Every structure is written in structure tokens, then in C-alpha cells.
């Protein structure tokens, strides 16, 4: 039992009441953000180009709530932590002060950012981004005068004053509120108190994360509708301001205002970098196809196509296409991650360790852009991605490289079986089928061979249920083989690829298909893959009239060779273009050296790693592609100085083209 004088004095009860005040302020902050989001949607309705139904609006507000909750929760986390620490020490007055001043600062900053964001969106068509901080280097007085004269922000200033007065009033009311109903929670039972404390902490942690799910609110999950402008409004002004600072700092940390990191070994400075990459096409080997499909398969590396793994039948579809066209498996990807490789394939600039998807949109379109160069041949260009276009800024980056139109999971109805990564490959290829028309170049980025690997493979007839289902010769490799269910996603992607190619081939008999992997997959059949299996991807060129004898099967290549090869296949003679690669149709020497990021390949040798310190080496033996148990002797050979210098010069040029420009 307790009397009315005991309960209010209880440290336990004061903790619960203070938690209630913090929760009320959290709710007010979320409501403020959400109110501005709704205002933006109404005020800037003319900027919305897609038809939004109730589901799209709900998805926008739901995703926005996650960002609002996280931003507000983080800001009040100090007050909450102090409540947990100081309240038991009878220092509750310090908790009240922390909460009061935190609330004032939060509402001042938040209201100011929301109001300023109206003008920023009006000018730039989006919320705060990298350009925001560029203004610090500009004539700030001129910028201020421009804002005053052009936008006459008196209404905004008045709104700011009114909202600040309102939020300060809310802050004061919350501070004085007694929460008498909380007295009912007073208890001397340690178990009940423990349960309530756990509940309060869990709810607060979820508020900070913006989600009860396994992943917190994150920018890459913000593109939940078919309209890019609406997707931009999902992230509130506070969070977009933080992202703008982070992006700016990331760009600076890459050395945009510093020295080329690859010119530290007495290499010459870069002058007129494009001059070395200017090329002209020979007479075309094919009549210009009505459709070109450039398909980049997620984690589709070269090892499953090797003869020694043929009994698994994982890549029968691509193997079938390879047998009828040009097939290369001595190919280095531009990078070891999807976005970095994809950026290089789009822009024509080799990946040099700099995040192109963030820097690219701030620069003019690359003169080596594959989109721009095929458009000069009369093609409409399209980019298809099975996830959300906000992932790694891929949608904005593709547009910055000159693509005419972008498609994503949103255009195919949302998410597929994979959930977090978007639609399944079957849905993606169906989307391409439904939207392909005219004379077009279509860059397609698949995604099903990517975790969390949760497709229902039984419905497609996948044969392997357990390791015991593997062929006997594969089982002989050991007991720690890759889970067949994981490999089934590669099998599924390959199956969907084959179905798509056949369907498009019937619809467009002259269609040309170029297929590669974005990077090596990081998943291998057994635990001791050789360095070749750890680094290479395939290239297949297939279509009417394509002759497999045009390129030697053992030809070395890289991702950067795809664009010039395509242009030499279909472009009129003497068409000028720029490329860091070589056309494979010009019979480049087998003993050439090709580069990927931190990877070097010659005809007989392969290096991977930090070439200035620790890296791996393998002497290439063609027989390793046919024998299941290669007998590699442990050996190492350092990169010779001439090859290392060539690599550094190549990367230095790529770094310069991206960060300094094409001139």
C-alpha cells in the first residue's frame, strides 16, 4: 500500500513521468515533420509527375514516419539516457533541464530547416543536398540578397516566428504537465517495474531506429513510389541536412581538392586525359539491331560456367547462349561491388576507389557514357533496376549519365519474394518486356542472386534439396560445400535470363544481347577457390549474325571493353567515340594487361589486393578450368615496376576524369 504523498516522491514514478514527457515531445517532433511533408506534397503538387494512388501516398507517409521517428528519437536520446542515469540518483531536476533545453534546440533547428527547405525545394527541386555546402564558398552576401529579392521570404519568416512560438508553448506545457494518471503505475513489485522499464527502453530504441524491423530507416530504402520528387520528400529536412553534410565530407575525404592519390610514385601529371581514349569504329559487323539488351547479372561470376562444374547445371541458359555467340571468361570486372561496377559500365570511367554514384551527378555527363554514345546511333536509352532507385543513388546517377528513362521495382508493383532488394528477376524481365518499344538500348541490372535468399525455388523445379543431391564428383570435394538453396538463386537468375532472351528473340529477331556479371559473387562451391574464381566474370555477346570466331575464347578483357566492342559491332565506320577499353573485335593481343580496381591480369598471371602493400598472386593454368582438384603450388611473385606503373597511370587517369573532369 502507498499513500498519495509517497507516489509522487518516488524516483521510480518520476522516471516514468519524465519518460512520458520525452515521449510527448517525440510525438510532437514527428507530427511537425509529418505536417511539413504533407504540406510539401500539396504545395509542390505540380512537380509530381507520376499518378499516385492511395497505396503510394500511404507508402510515402509510412516511410517518412520512420525517418521522422529516427530523427526525433536521436535528438531526445540524451535526455532519455540522463533520465535513466540521474533519476535513480535523485538528480531529476537536471533531467528536466536537459529535456527542456534539448526540446528548445530541437524545435528551433527543425522548424528553421523545414521553413528553409521550402525555398530550397523551390530553387533546386529537391531537399538539402551536396550543393548546399558549396554555397559556403560562394558570395554569401549575393546569395542572401538573391533570396530576399527573388523569393521575398517574409511569409516564411512570419511562419517561422509563429511555429517557434507554438513549439515553445508545447515545450512549456509538457514541462509543467503532471501526468497524474501515471500514478497508477506506481508499484513496489520489482518484476513489474523491470517489465515496464524494458518496455520503455525497447520503444525508445525502436523510435531511434525508426523501425521495429531488422533494418533501421536508411536513405537507400526511401524510393517507395514511382515519382522521384515524392521519394525525395520521404526523408525529412533534418535528415536530408545530415545526409548533405555527410555526402560533402565524403567527397572531400576522397581528395577532390587534393592531390591525385595514384601520382605519388613520380608518375607524370594528367594533361588532356581524353586524348589517349579517342577512337574510331571499323566497318560494322552487324546491321544495327532494333533492340540492344545489355544485361548485368547480380554476382554472376565466371566459375559456375567452367567445364569442371558443368554437372551442376547451374548456368545452362547462359552456357547455351555462349555456345552460339562470343564467350569470354578471362574478364576482370571494374570493381568488387555492384554500384561501383555499374557506375563504370554506365560512365565509361574505370572505378578508382571513388564513389562515382555520389560525385557523378555533380558533374557533366561523361563523354564516355555508354548511354550518350548509343543515343548518337539513334537509340533511346533505358535503365532497369529491380530494387529502389534511391539505393546507392543509382537512379539519379543513371540520369546524370544521360539515360532517357529509368525503371525500378516501383514500376513493377513494388517488392517481390526477396523483399528488401526489390522484385525478383522474373518480374524485372517482365517489366522490360512490357516497356520495351521503339529502337532502344536497355541496360538491365538484375538482383535475385543476392541475400537474403528466400525465393520459393520448388515452384521452378530446382533439383537440389541437400548436399546429397549434388553430383558425386561434386560431393567428393568435401562436406563444406555451399548450401544448394543459395546456389538455387543463381540457377533461378540464369533460368529467368534464358526465358527473357528467348522471348525477346522471338519478338525482335535481330536483337543483340550483351551479358556480364557485375562482380564476382563472394560465394563459392567449396572453401578453397583459386584466385581466378575469386575475381573473374563472364562476357557473352549473342544475337543474329554474331560469329563466335570474331574473338578468341582465351582473349583477356575487362568491363571497360564492352562499350567499344558494342560500338564496333553496330556503329557506322569511322564513328568517333571515347573509351578506356579496347574493342575486342580489333584483335587485341592476348598478352595484353587488363586492370580492375586493385586487380591486374596478364595472359599467365593474376594479382589482387593493395598493390602497394599486401596482395595475392596466382599463375594461371588453363587446365584449372577443367580439373576439379587443381594442384597449386604455393608461390608468390611481386608485381613488376612497369606493370605497377601502368596500373597507377590507368587509375590516376580514371580518378582525374571523375574528380577533375574531361578537359
Secondary structure as the mmCIF struct_conf table of DSSP 4:
data_model
#
loop_
_struct_conf.conf_type_id
_struct_conf.id
_struct_conf.beg_label_comp_id
_struct_conf.beg_label_asym_id
_struct_conf.beg_label_seq_id
_struct_conf.end_label_comp_id
_struct_conf.end_label_asym_id
_struct_conf.end_label_seq_id
HELX_RH_AL_P HELX_RH_AL_P1 UNK A 4 UNK A 9
HELX_RH_AL_P HELX_RH_AL_P2 UNK A 11 UNK A 43
TURN_TY1_P TURN_TY1_P1 UNK A 44 UNK A 44
HELX_RH_3T_P HELX_RH_3T_P1 UNK A 45 UNK A 47
BEND BEND1 UNK A 50 UNK A 50
HELX_RH_AL_P HELX_RH_AL_P3 UNK A 54 UNK A 75
TURN_TY1_P TURN_TY1_P2 UNK A 76 UNK A 76
HELX_RH_AL_P HELX_RH_AL_P4 UNK A 77 UNK A 86
HELX_RH_3T_P HELX_RH_3T_P2 UNK A 87 UNK A 89
TURN_TY1_P TURN_TY1_P3 UNK A 90 UNK A 90
HELX_RH_AL_P HELX_RH_AL_P5 UNK A 92 UNK A 124
BEND BEND2 UNK A 125 UNK A 128
TURN_TY1_P TURN_TY1_P4 UNK A 130 UNK A 130
HELX_RH_AL_P HELX_RH_AL_P6 UNK A 131 UNK A 134
HELX_RH_3T_P HELX_RH_3T_P3 UNK A 135 UNK A 137
BEND BEND3 UNK A 138 UNK A 138
HELX_RH_AL_P HELX_RH_AL_P7 UNK A 140 UNK A 151
TURN_TY1_P TURN_TY1_P5 UNK A 153 UNK A 153
HELX_RH_AL_P HELX_RH_AL_P8 UNK A 154 UNK A 176
HELX_RH_3T_P HELX_RH_3T_P4 UNK A 180 UNK A 185
HELX_RH_AL_P HELX_RH_AL_P9 UNK A 190 UNK A 209
TURN_TY1_P TURN_TY1_P6 UNK A 210 UNK A 210
BEND BEND4 UNK A 212 UNK A 215
HELX_RH_3T_P HELX_RH_3T_P5 UNK A 219 UNK A 221
BEND BEND5 UNK A 225 UNK A 226
HELX_RH_AL_P HELX_RH_AL_P10 UNK A 228 UNK A 234
BEND BEND6 UNK A 235 UNK A 235
HELX_RH_AL_P HELX_RH_AL_P11 UNK A 237 UNK A 253
TURN_TY1_P TURN_TY1_P7 UNK A 254 UNK A 257
BEND BEND7 UNK A 258 UNK A 258
TURN_TY1_P TURN_TY1_P8 UNK A 261 UNK A 262
BEND BEND8 UNK A 265 UNK A 266
HELX_LH_PP_P HELX_LH_PP_P1 UNK A 267 UNK A 270
BEND BEND9 UNK A 272 UNK A 272
HELX_RH_3T_P HELX_RH_3T_P6 UNK A 273 UNK A 277
STRN STRN1 UNK A 278 UNK A 280
BEND BEND10 UNK A 283 UNK A 283
BEND BEND11 UNK A 285 UNK A 286
HELX_LH_PP_P HELX_LH_PP_P2 UNK A 287 UNK A 289
BEND BEND12 UNK A 290 UNK A 290
STRN STRN2 UNK A 291 UNK A 297
TURN_TY1_P TURN_TY1_P9 UNK A 298 UNK A 299
STRN STRN3 UNK A 301 UNK A 301
BEND BEND13 UNK A 302 UNK A 302
HELX_RH_3T_P HELX_RH_3T_P7 UNK A 303 UNK A 305
BEND BEND14 UNK A 306 UNK A 306
HELX_RH_3T_P HELX_RH_3T_P8 UNK A 307 UNK A 312
BEND BEND15 UNK A 314 UNK A 315
HELX_RH_AL_P HELX_RH_AL_P12 UNK A 316 UNK A 324
BEND BEND16 UNK A 325 UNK A 325
STRN STRN4 UNK A 326 UNK A 332
BEND BEND17 UNK A 334 UNK A 334
BEND BEND18 UNK A 336 UNK A 337
HELX_RH_AL_P HELX_RH_AL_P13 UNK A 338 UNK A 347
HELX_LH_PP_P HELX_LH_PP_P3 UNK A 349 UNK A 351
BEND BEND19 UNK A 353 UNK A 354
HELX_RH_AL_P HELX_RH_AL_P14 UNK A 356 UNK A 359
HELX_RH_3T_P HELX_RH_3T_P9 UNK A 360 UNK A 362
BEND BEND20 UNK A 363 UNK A 363
HELX_LH_PP_P HELX_LH_PP_P4 UNK A 364 UNK A 366
TURN_TY1_P TURN_TY1_P10 UNK A 367 UNK A 368
HELX_RH_AL_P HELX_RH_AL_P15 UNK A 370 UNK A 375
TURN_TY1_P TURN_TY1_P11 UNK A 376 UNK A 378
STRN STRN5 UNK A 380 UNK A 385
BEND BEND21 UNK A 386 UNK A 387
TURN_TY1_P TURN_TY1_P12 UNK A 389 UNK A 390
HELX_RH_3T_P HELX_RH_3T_P10 UNK A 391 UNK A 393
HELX_RH_AL_P HELX_RH_AL_P16 UNK A 394 UNK A 400
TURN_TY1_P TURN_TY1_P13 UNK A 401 UNK A 402
BEND BEND22 UNK A 404 UNK A 404
STRN STRN6 UNK A 405 UNK A 407
HELX_RH_3T_P HELX_RH_3T_P11 UNK A 409 UNK A 412
TURN_TY1_P TURN_TY1_P14 UNK A 413 UNK A 413
BEND BEND23 UNK A 414 UNK A 414
TURN_TY1_P TURN_TY1_P15 UNK A 417 UNK A 418
STRN STRN7 UNK A 419 UNK A 419
TURN_TY1_P TURN_TY1_P16 UNK A 420 UNK A 421
STRN STRN8 UNK A 422 UNK A 422
BEND BEND24 UNK A 423 UNK A 423
HELX_RH_AL_P HELX_RH_AL_P17 UNK A 425 UNK A 435
BEND BEND25 UNK A 438 UNK A 439
STRN STRN9 UNK A 440 UNK A 445
BEND BEND26 UNK A 448 UNK A 450
TURN_TY1_P TURN_TY1_P17 UNK A 451 UNK A 452
HELX_RH_3T_P HELX_RH_3T_P12 UNK A 457 UNK A 460
TURN_TY1_P TURN_TY1_P18 UNK A 461 UNK A 461
BEND BEND27 UNK A 465 UNK A 466
HELX_RH_3T_P HELX_RH_3T_P13 UNK A 467 UNK A 469
BEND BEND28 UNK A 470 UNK A 470
HELX_RH_AL_P HELX_RH_AL_P18 UNK A 472 UNK A 475
TURN_TY1_P TURN_TY1_P19 UNK A 476 UNK A 477
BEND BEND29 UNK A 479 UNK A 479
HELX_LH_PP_P HELX_LH_PP_P5 UNK A 481 UNK A 483
HELX_RH_AL_P HELX_RH_AL_P19 UNK A 484 UNK A 507
TURN_TY1_P TURN_TY1_P20 UNK A 509 UNK A 510
STRN STRN10 UNK A 512 UNK A 517
BEND BEND30 UNK A 518 UNK A 519
BEND BEND31 UNK A 522 UNK A 522
BEND BEND32 UNK A 525 UNK A 527
TURN_TY1_P TURN_TY1_P21 UNK A 531 UNK A 535
STRN STRN11 UNK A 536 UNK A 543
TURN_TY1_P TURN_TY1_P22 UNK A 544 UNK A 545
HELX_RH_3T_P HELX_RH_3T_P14 UNK A 548 UNK A 550
BEND BEND33 UNK A 551 UNK A 551
TURN_TY1_P TURN_TY1_P23 UNK A 553 UNK A 554
STRN STRN12 UNK A 557 UNK A 558
TURN_TY1_P TURN_TY1_P24 UNK A 559 UNK A 560
HELX_RH_AL_P HELX_RH_AL_P20 UNK A 561 UNK A 570
BEND BEND34 UNK A 571 UNK A 571
HELX_LH_PP_P HELX_LH_PP_P6 UNK A 572 UNK A 572
TURN_TY1_P TURN_TY1_P25 UNK A 573 UNK A 574
STRN STRN13 UNK A 576 UNK A 578
BEND BEND35 UNK A 580 UNK A 581
HELX_RH_3T_P HELX_RH_3T_P15 UNK A 584 UNK A 586
TURN_TY1_P TURN_TY1_P26 UNK A 590 UNK A 591
STRN STRN14 UNK A 594 UNK A 596
TURN_TY1_P TURN_TY1_P27 UNK A 597 UNK A 598
STRN STRN15 UNK A 599 UNK A 601
BEND BEND36 UNK A 603 UNK A 604
STRN STRN16 UNK A 605 UNK A 609
TURN_TY1_P TURN_TY1_P28 UNK A 611 UNK A 612
BEND BEND37 UNK A 613 UNK A 613
STRN STRN17 UNK A 615 UNK A 619
HELX_RH_3T_P HELX_RH_3T_P16 UNK A 622 UNK A 625
TURN_TY1_P TURN_TY1_P29 UNK A 626 UNK A 626
BEND BEND38 UNK A 628 UNK A 629
HELX_LH_PP_P HELX_LH_PP_P7 UNK A 638 UNK A 640
HELX_RH_AL_P HELX_RH_AL_P21 UNK A 641 UNK A 659
TURN_TY1_P TURN_TY1_P30 UNK A 660 UNK A 660
#
